[in-house]
Amino acid sequence: MTTTVPSATAASPTADHDALIDRLPPDFRFGAATSAFQIEGATAEDGRTPSIWDTFCRVPGAVDNGDDGDIACDHYHRMPEDVALLAGLGLDTYRFSVSWSRVQPHGRGPVNPAGIGFYDRLVDELLARGVTPWLTLYHWDLPQDLQDAGGWPARDTAYRFADYAELVHDRLGDRVEHWTTLNEPFCSAVLGHVEGVHAPGGRSLADGVHALHHLHLGHGLAVQRLRSAARRPLDLAVTHLLGTSRPATDTPADREAARRADALGFRFYLDPILRGSYPRDLVDDLAVHGIEIPVRDGDLETIAAPIDTLGVNYYRSMRTSGVDESGVTHDAHGIPVTRNLPHGGLPVTGLGWEVMPHDLTELLLRVSRDYPGTPMVITENGAAYDDHPDAHGFVDDTARTAYLAAHLAAVSQARLHGADVRGYFAWSLLDNFEWAYGYAKRFGLVRVDYTTQTRTPKRSALWLRDTALRVRGASASA
Ligand code: FCB
């Protein structure tokens, strides 16, 4: 067995990728993912109230080109067509998210029949076509009214989330088995509250830390509620964005910075959920900033309510330095420098993200080693590239295809070394609203012409379809 995953520098999938991919088992899940705000549009229809992303899009300069989610892929009106497309691509699982303010306007109170009706029809449509629904309750679109009441930095939001989870489960739990509470709490907490580049646009480390604790708490409360309300066994999950943190060089300052980055960017997410504690070194690092995690009695037990699957989203990794551009290791307030840097010399995607499939293998093996016993699914992986459609709208996206092949091979490699990974969902089914980058950055397996809303599968979609078929067929006859 080889131990290195072939790089994605090749323009197309290589024989080495295929050989690894062919070792996946016949019941390995192949899916595609989307999220509500990124594709649905219809933001003011059927009783939906604004989310923090509707508000953020109106802030001048917040989103490239002033783009917003008002129409997006018009999926709200084209859902049956999109489900048919997905099924036609031979994908067995569809990961989508529910818009909280569509099903529970204002974030509290009774269900909105028209809003939940959309997801009710979506689930039925998927099941009718033999596609398994994989439902995410929260993909960043907090109802604006809850933001006005304090948002995730306020503890009450965790309880509102648990109520909402139960309300959605009450209507869909008879048909949906796979439930993911939250998508990437890192982005909600850090991009949204510390770096200010995502909704709600905050810039405070303390708010980010409070938000993350309450996201964890909301997750745990929702798991408990769903588990006790369930009328049949459920597969309960949370999805985290994970990467690796390597020191930029072997100096003590860089090694210590990598440790800090690992505590703040990796263990802060997995430890409370899978171990029932916050890392000691993280607590000490936050104390240097004068920040305490607002833990109350019983919180960690709630947060560590057992889950069945860990969703892993992977795009890229960085290396970490403890020295800033001018060679200084501490800022004027005595806070140690922690700086993420690219590795350099690697191929990059259209977002400038370095392509590092080997790190996906590494991180899956690390999770298996450090947090044994939780099966994983890759709930997102994919790449934005500068697509060039031909006269028929077809995109011959060999670079994206190679990216997907290299990462799927990396998953297979991890499995061969013992990681329990059960599925791979490409991000994304459709080109869509890529948050602060707007519509210019395209991640889809399927091209969307935003003027006509025409959908055209790209080469990568056809490759994934053929690969899924081959794995099922090849493995079935093996
Ligand atoms: C992930 C998000 C997803 C999409 C991809 C590119 O962080 O979960 O919505 O934006 O990145």
Boltz pocket constraint, residues with backbone or C-beta under 6 A from the ligand:
constraints:
  - pocket:
      binder: B
      contacts: [[A, 35], [A, 38], [A, 183], [A, 184], [A, 187], [A, 241], [A, 313], [A, 380], [A, 427], [A, 433], [A, 434], [A, 435], [A, 443]]
      max_distance: 6.0
